[in-house]
Structure formats: C-alpha cells, structure tokens
C-alpha cells in the first residue's frame, strides 16, 4: 500500500529515469508520524544527492540530511519511499555505502 505524493527531488535521476513523484509506503508514513517528520522535511531531505546501497539483497537509494540527521530509504528504480529514520549518525550512512 503506497500513497503517491508529488515531491521534487533535484537529483532523482538514475539509469535514465527521472521523476519527481514518490510513492510513500504506509510503513514510511507511520514512521514519519511517529518520528515527527513533516512532508516539508521529507522534501528537504530529498533535495540531497542520493547514494546507492544494498540492504537485505535489495538495491536502494539513500537520501540523508546531515544537519537534521534524517535518512530516507527509497527502493531503487521505482521511487517508492520505504522508511524514514531520524537521529542518524554519519557513521551509519558510511556503513551503508560500503
């Protein structure tokens, strides 16, 4: 179950696909509510350049705001936001990139 939310992501182009609409999973919406992350904050995080990583054998894109320490995980190739995590330390991001 996903909700389509039109969000602008300046760097959301990968393998010839460029888009500015993300589908936000119910899980991500619940995490946003629990962690007090607004749609505006989510959109701000998505302005950062993403990095590719593998988690649970699945290719994903990570968006990270180091000032607000908000991390957004997106399913690579179809712009579905899987989760939103707060209070993320830079070391966590570095570990994902390995």
C-alpha positions in Angstrom: 0.0 0.0 0.0 1.5 3.2 -1.2 0.4 6.8 -1.3 1.6 9.0 -4.2 3.0 12.3 -3.1 4.4 14.8 -5.6 7.8 15.7 -4.2 10.6 17.4 -6.0 13.9 15.7 -5.8 16.6 17.6 -7.7 18.9 14.6 -8.0 16.4 11.9 -8.6 17.7 10.6 -11.9 19.1 7.1 -12.2 19.7 4.9 -15.2 17.8 7.2 -17.5 14.8 7.5 -15.2 14.0 10.9 -13.8 10.9 11.7 -11.8 9.5 14.0 -9.2 6.8 11.8 -7.7 7.5 9.4 -5.0 5.2 6.7 -3.6 5.3 6.7 0.2 4.7 3.3 1.8 2.4 3.1 4.7 5.4 2.0 6.8 7.2 5.2 5.9 4.1 7.3 6.7 3.8 5.7 10.1 7.5 6.3 10.8 7.2 9.9 9.7 4.2 10.4 12.1 5.9 8.6 15.0 9.2 10.5 14.4 7.5 13.9 13.8 8.9 14.3 10.2 6.7 16.5 8.1 6.2 16.3 4.3 8.2 19.5 4.0 11.1 18.0 5.9 10.9 14.9 3.8 11.0 17.0 0.7 14.1 18.9 2.0 15.9 15.6 2.6 15.1 14.5 -1.0 16.9 17.6 -2.3 20.2 15.9 -1.3 22.1 13.8 -3.7 21.3 10.2 -3.2 23.7 7.3 -2.8 23.2 3.7 -3.9 23.4 0.9 -1.4 22.3 -2.7 -0.9 20.2 -3.7 2.1 18.7 -7.2 2.5 19.9 -8.0 -1.0 17.8 -5.2 -2.5 19.2 -2.1 -4.3 18.1 1.1 -2.6 18.8 4.8 -2.8 19.6 6.7 0.4 18.9 10.4 1.0 20.5 11.9 4.1 20.3 15.4 5.6 23.4 15.5 7.9 22.2 18.7 9.7 18.7 17.4 10.6 20.1 13.8 10.7 17.1 12.4 8.7 17.6 9.4 6.5 15.1 8.3 3.7 15.3 4.9 2.1 13.9 4.6 -1.5 13.5 1.4 -3.5 15.9 1.8 -6.4 14.3 2.1 -9.8 10.7 2.8 -8.9 10.9 5.8 -6.4 9.0 4.1 -3.5 9.9 5.5 -0.1 10.3 2.6 2.2 11.2 4.2 5.5 12.2 7.5 7.2 14.6 7.4 10.1 15.7 10.2 12.4 18.7 10.8 14.6 21.0 9.0 12.2 24.7 9.4 12.8 27.1 9.9 9.8 28.8 6.6 10.6 25.5 4.7 9.9 25.5 6.3 6.4 29.1 5.5 5.8 28.4 1.9 6.8 25.5 1.7 4.3 27.8 3.0 1.5 30.3 0.1 2.0 
